[in-house]
Amino acid sequence: MDVEIWSDIACPWCYIGKRRFEAALARFEHRDEVRVVWRSFELDPTAPREREGDRAARLAQKYGMTIQQAREAERSVVDAAAGDGLDFRFDLQRSGATFDAHRIVHLAARHGLQDAMKERLMRAYFTEGELVGDHDALARLAAEVGLEQDEVRETLAADRYAEAVREDERMARELGISAVPTFVIDRALGASGAHPPEALSDLLRQGWANRVAVPVAAGGEACGIDGC
């Protein structure tokens, strides 16, 4: 059974959703027969290499709230992440483009290291304050999971896997995916949002039992192009 997960490295609910999906998969009796594929989705394809200024101030301006309200919203996400064992450090976070990071996830897939690369990038972004659009940082992080730095740098210097990222995003549009994370089973059954492990377990069981084409369902916490 194939499970494709559309997500962005810079999406907090995507990292939370990853942990919840892992918990669901661990308890799924057919887990050894599940193939997980990470698909690219940029929340902001126009993002600069690095955004300047205070994150809370940017959020406040974007959503028409006070800085205090923006910080409270951030704390709510931090608390949710902590409940799933994740340490979010928005005070360290360096926001910016994720396109090149998605390219490296595709490179990692070629070497059987896609999940490890996705995890390392998310931890670097949300916990360690790494700029995941920086090529030196990407080469170093990729080496940590077992990729060759020379190959990573050659990939980044060219446009390798750029079309793979764009194809993932075209596929998302065709499937009607506008928010992430979105979990799709065998292109027939799906759910959008960082649902609790119990709900994701139900999704896996239903996908295994039915394999029937139904629309992607919404309902969990998610990030869209207009925000989280």
C-alpha positions, 0 to 999 in steps of 0.5 A, a space after each residue: 500500500 502506498 501512502 503519499 504525504 504532501 508537506 512543506 519543510 516549513 509547515 509546523 503542522 506537517 512536522 506534527 503530522 509526521 510524528 502522528 502518522 509515525 505513531 499510527 503506522 507503528 501500530 498498523 498491523 500491515 506496516 511492513 507492506 506500506 511504502 511512504 513517499 514524501 511529496 513536495 509542497 511549498 507554502 510560499 513559492 515566492 519566498 526569499 532565501 531568508 525573510 527579514 524581521 520578527 516572525 511574530 510581527 510578520 504574522 501579525 501584519 499578515 493576519 491583521 492581529 496584534 503581535 501579542 496575539 501572534 505570539 499566543 498563536 505561536 505558543 499554541 503550536 509549540 504546546 501542540 508540538 510538545 505533546 508529540 515530543 517535538 521541541 519547536 523553537 520559533 525564537 531561533 527559526 530562520 524563515 525562507 524558501 524551501 524549494 532547494 530543500 525539497 530538491 534534496 529530499 528527492 535526491 535522498 529518495 534516490 538513495 533510500 534516505 528520503 524519510 531520514 532527510 525529511 526528518 533532519 530538515 524539519 528538525 533543523 528548521 523548527 528546533 535548531 534555527 537552520 536556514 534550509 535554503 542555504 546551500 552550505 547548510 543543506 550539504 552539511 545536513 544531507 551528509 549527516 544522513 548519509 548523502 555525499 556532499 559533492 553530489 549534494 552540492 552538484 545537485 544544488 548548483 544545477 537544477 536537478 530535481 527541480 522538475 520533480 518538485 514542480 511535478 509534485 506540486 502539479 499533482 497536488 493541484 490535480 488532486 485538489 490539495 490546497 493545505 498540508 499535510 495531506 495523506 493520500 493512500 493509493 491515490 484513492 483515499 485521503 485526509 488533510 491535516 495533522 489528525 491524531 494517531 487514532 484517526 490516521 490509524 483508521 485511515 490506514 485500516 480503511 485504505 487497506 480494506 477498501 481501496 475505493 476512490 473517495 475525495 480527499 477529506 479535510 478536518 485536521 490542523 493544517 497549513 495552506 497558502 494563506 497560512 496555518 
